[in-house]
Amino acid sequence: MNANQQTDIIKAYVAAFTTLRANNIDTLLKMIDDNVRFSDPFNDVYGKVGFQAIFDHMFKTCDNPCFVVTDIAHSDQVAYLRWDMTATLKNWPKSGLFLSGMSEIHIGDNGLISAHIDHWDSASQLLAKLPIINVLIHPILRRFRIPV
Protein backbone atom coordinates (compact mmCIF):
# COMPACT_ATOMS: atom_id res chain seq x y z
CA MET A 1 0.00 0.00 0.00
CA ASN A 2 1.42 3.36 -0.96
CA ALA A 3 1.19 6.71 0.83
CA ASN A 4 -1.65 7.96 -1.39
CA GLN A 5 -3.73 4.88 -0.63
CA GLN A 6 -3.13 5.34 3.10
CA THR A 7 -4.16 8.98 2.87
CA ASP A 8 -7.33 8.02 1.00
CA ILE A 9 -8.19 5.39 3.64
CA ILE A 10 -7.72 7.91 6.45
CA LYS A 11 -9.75 10.59 4.65
CA ALA A 12 -12.61 8.14 4.11
CA TYR A 13 -12.49 6.98 7.74
CA VAL A 14 -12.48 10.58 9.02
CA ALA A 15 -15.43 11.43 6.76
CA ALA A 16 -17.40 8.44 8.09
CA PHE A 17 -16.37 9.18 11.68
CA THR A 18 -17.37 12.85 11.55
CA THR A 19 -20.75 12.13 9.93
CA LEU A 20 -21.50 9.12 12.13
CA ARG A 21 -25.15 8.66 13.08
CA ALA A 22 -27.04 5.68 14.48
CA ASN A 23 -28.43 4.93 11.02
CA ASN A 24 -25.13 5.01 9.08
CA ILE A 25 -22.69 3.04 11.24
CA ASP A 26 -22.45 0.49 8.39
CA THR A 27 -20.29 2.99 6.49
CA LEU A 28 -17.71 2.82 9.28
CA LEU A 29 -18.05 -0.97 9.67
CA LYS A 30 -17.14 -1.50 5.99
CA MET A 31 -13.76 0.14 6.63
CA ILE A 32 -12.68 -2.00 9.59
CA ASP A 33 -11.04 -5.40 9.79
CA ASP A 34 -13.06 -8.33 11.21
CA ASN A 35 -10.61 -8.48 14.14
CA VAL A 36 -10.46 -4.73 14.80
CA ARG A 37 -9.53 -3.55 18.28
CA PHE A 38 -11.31 -0.58 19.82
CA SER A 39 -10.01 0.87 23.07
CA ASP A 40 -10.95 3.93 25.11
CA PRO A 41 -10.74 4.82 28.82
CA PHE A 42 -13.70 2.52 29.58
CA ASN A 43 -13.57 -0.26 26.98
CA ASP A 44 -11.20 -2.60 25.20
CA VAL A 45 -13.04 -4.75 22.67
CA TYR A 46 -12.14 -6.84 19.63
CA GLY A 47 -14.06 -7.61 16.47
CA LYS A 48 -16.76 -5.87 14.50
CA VAL A 49 -19.47 -6.86 16.99
CA GLY A 50 -17.56 -5.21 19.85
CA PHE A 51 -16.75 -2.19 17.70
CA GLN A 52 -20.40 -1.71 16.77
CA ALA A 53 -21.46 -2.21 20.41
CA ILE A 54 -19.30 0.79 21.42
CA PHE A 55 -21.10 3.10 19.02
CA ASP A 56 -24.54 1.58 19.67
CA HIS A 57 -23.97 2.31 23.36
CA MET A 58 -22.89 5.87 22.56
CA PHE A 59 -26.12 6.49 20.64
CA LYS A 60 -28.16 4.86 23.40
CA THR A 61 -26.64 7.08 26.12
CA CYS A 62 -26.08 10.33 24.20
CA ASP A 63 -28.23 12.66 22.15
CA ASN A 64 -26.65 14.21 19.07
CA PRO A 65 -23.07 12.99 19.47
CA CYS A 66 -20.82 14.82 17.04
CA PHE A 67 -17.10 14.46 16.32
CA VAL A 68 -15.03 17.22 14.76
CA VAL A 69 -11.52 16.21 13.68
CA THR A 70 -9.26 19.21 14.20
CA ASP A 71 -5.92 17.74 13.10
CA ILE A 72 -4.53 14.67 11.37
CA ALA A 73 -1.00 13.28 11.29
CA HIS A 74 0.08 9.92 9.96
CA SER A 75 3.03 7.67 9.39
CA ASP A 76 3.23 4.47 7.36
CA GLN A 77 0.40 2.55 9.00
CA VAL A 78 -0.87 4.73 11.85
CA ALA A 79 -2.88 7.94 11.75
CA TYR A 80 -3.42 10.26 14.71
CA LEU A 81 -6.68 12.16 14.77
CA ARG A 82 -7.14 15.08 17.16
CA TRP A 83 -10.85 15.54 17.80
CA ASP A 84 -13.54 17.24 19.83
CA MET A 85 -16.79 15.49 20.67
CA THR A 86 -20.01 17.13 21.77
CA ALA A 87 -23.21 15.45 22.93
CA THR A 88 -25.91 15.60 25.55
CA LEU A 89 -26.11 12.76 28.05
CA LYS A 90 -29.55 11.20 28.13
CA ASN A 91 -31.28 10.98 31.50
CA TRP A 92 -28.91 13.49 33.13
CA PRO A 93 -30.33 16.96 33.67
CA LYS A 94 -28.55 19.59 31.58
CA SER A 95 -25.54 17.41 30.92
CA GLY A 96 -23.79 18.91 27.94
CA LEU A 97 -20.74 16.84 27.11
CA PHE A 98 -17.52 18.15 25.57
CA LEU A 99 -14.54 15.86 25.17
CA SER A 100 -11.22 16.59 23.53
CA GLY A 101 -9.04 13.64 22.61
CA MET A 102 -6.88 11.79 20.14
CA SER A 103 -7.39 8.53 18.28
CA GLU A 104 -4.70 6.20 16.99
CA ILE A 105 -5.99 4.62 13.81
CA HIS A 106 -3.99 1.59 12.67
CA ILE A 107 -4.25 0.46 9.05
CA GLY A 108 -3.68 -3.20 8.27
CA ASP A 109 -1.89 -4.52 5.20
CA ASN A 110 -5.33 -5.29 3.75
CA GLY A 111 -6.21 -1.58 3.76
CA LEU A 112 -8.74 -1.95 6.56
CA ILE A 113 -8.66 -0.31 9.98
CA SER A 114 -7.16 -2.83 12.41
CA ALA A 115 -7.28 -0.68 15.57
CA HIS A 116 -8.98 2.46 16.84
CA ILE A 117 -7.45 3.49 20.16
CA ASP A 118 -8.90 6.57 21.84
CA HIS A 119 -6.97 8.68 24.32
CA TRP A 120 -8.85 11.26 26.39
CA ASP A 121 -9.00 12.33 30.02
CA SER A 122 -12.08 10.64 31.45
CA ALA A 123 -11.52 11.99 34.98
CA SER A 124 -11.47 15.73 34.27
CA GLN A 125 -13.56 15.75 31.09
CA LEU A 126 -16.37 13.43 32.16
CA LEU A 127 -16.37 12.05 35.69
CA ALA A 128 -15.65 15.39 37.39
CA LYS A 129 -18.74 16.84 35.71
CA LEU A 130 -21.22 14.17 36.75
CA PRO A 131 -23.42 14.73 39.81
CA ILE A 132 -22.37 12.80 42.93
CA ILE A 133 -19.21 11.36 41.33
CA ASN A 134 -17.70 14.85 41.03
CA VAL A 135 -17.60 15.10 44.83
CA LEU A 136 -15.09 12.23 44.81
CA ILE A 137 -13.13 13.21 41.69
CA HIS A 138 -12.47 16.91 42.42
CA PRO A 139 -10.35 16.26 45.56
CA ILE A 140 -8.31 13.67 43.68
CA LEU A 141 -7.68 16.03 40.76
CA ARG A 142 -6.70 18.84 43.16
CA ARG A 143 -4.26 16.53 44.93
CA PHE A 144 -2.27 15.99 41.73
CA ARG A 145 -2.26 19.60 40.52
CA ILE A 146 0.80 21.71 41.10
CA PRO A 147 0.29 24.60 43.53
CA VAL A 148 -0.01 27.90 41.73
Buried (B, 14 or more C-beta within 10 A) or exposed (E): BEEEEBEEBBEBBBBBBEEBEEEEBEBBBEBBBEEBBBBBBEEEBBBBEBBBBBBEEBBEBBEEBEBEBEEBEBEEEBBBBBBEBBBEBEEEEEBEBEBEBBBBBBBBEEEBBBBBBBEBBBBEBBBBBBEEEEEEBBEEBEEEEEEE
